Amino acid sequence: MSDQDQDETPAPQQVTYRRRPQMWSFLVVGAIIGLVAGGALGYFGPETASRSLMQDVVLLSAVGAFFGALIAAIIYLVADRASMRRAG
């Protein structure tokens, strides 16, 4: 080996590190918030003659969980795009 090979050390490289938001965390939290909001709306909302209180609560909880997860997915996409802009 020559002296020149020993003296050459690689120069430090700058690497861009991007922290992505966790998709499942967004979806689960959104679904839980929607579930609770839908359940509360079904329980405290106006009474209907065609359905029982429990049917209202279950139906609106399921619909609330779906729309909560949908809104959380949209928020996730916005947060992911923002993290891409900040990183690069």
LINQUIUR-V399920 format. One record per residue. N is the residue number from 1. RES is the residue in one letter. SS is DSSP state (H for helix, E for strand, - for the rest). PSI is psi in radians with two decimals (none if undefined). D_CENTER is the distance of its C-alpha to the mean C-alpha in Angstrom with 1 decimal. Layout:
n: <N N>
res: <RES RES>
ss: <SS SS>
psi: <PSI PSI>
d_center: <D_CENTER D_CENTER>
This chain:
n: <1 2 3 4 5 6 7 8 9 10 11 12 13 14 15 16 17 18 19 20 21 22 23 24 25 26 27 28 29 30 31 32 33 34 35 36 37 38 39 40 41 42 43 44 45 46 47 48 49 50 51 52 53 54 55 56 57 58 59 60 61 62 63 64 65 66 67 68 69 70 71 72 73 74 75 76 77 78 79 80 81 82 83 84 85 86 87 88>
res: <M S D Q D Q D E T P A P Q Q V T Y R R R P Q M W S F L V V G A I I G L V A G G A L G Y F G P E T A S R S L M Q D V V L L S A V G A F F G A L I A A I I Y L V A D R A S M R R A G>
ss: <- - H H H H H - - - - - - - - - - - - - - - H H H H H H H H H H H H H H H H H H H H H H - - - - - - - - H H H H H H H H H H H H H H H H H H H H H H H H H H H H H H H H H H H ->
psi: <2.50 2.92 -0.51 -0.64 -0.62 -0.53 -0.33 2.00 2.49 2.45 2.53 2.45 2.50 2.21 2.37 2.19 2.21 2.19 2.06 2.52 2.65 2.01 -0.78 -0.58 -0.78 -0.82 -0.75 -0.79 -0.73 -0.72 -0.69 -0.76 -0.75 -0.67 -0.81 -0.75 -0.75 -0.71 -0.72 -0.69 -0.70 -0.64 -0.77 -0.09 -3.10 2.58 2.58 2.54 -0.44 -0.34 2.68 2.96 -0.74 -0.66 -0.70 -0.78 -0.81 -0.79 -0.87 -0.49 -0.76 -0.77 -0.72 -0.70 -0.71 -0.89 -0.55 -0.74 -0.63 -0.79 -0.69 -0.62 -0.68 -0.74 -0.67 -0.79 -0.70 -0.76 -0.64 -0.75 -0.70 -0.66 -0.53 -0.67 -0.69 -0.62 -0.57 none>
d_center: <55.1 55.9 55.1 52.9 50.4 50.0 49.3 46.5 43.2 40.0 38.7 35.3 32.5 29.7 26.3 23.1 20.2 16.7 13.8 10.7 7.3 6.3 4.4 5.8 5.2 2.0 4.5 7.3 7.3 7.1 9.7 11.7 12.0 13.1 15.3 17.0 17.5 18.9 21.1 22.4 23.2 25.0 26.9 27.9 28.2 31.5 33.3 34.1 37.3 36.1 33.3 33.2 30.9 29.1 28.5 27.1 24.7 23.6 23.2 21.4 19.0 18.2 17.8 15.7 13.3 13.2 12.8 10.2 7.9 9.3 8.8 5.1 5.4 8.0 6.6 4.5 8.1 9.9 8.7 9.5 12.7 13.6 13.5 15.7 18.1 18.5 19.2 21.6>
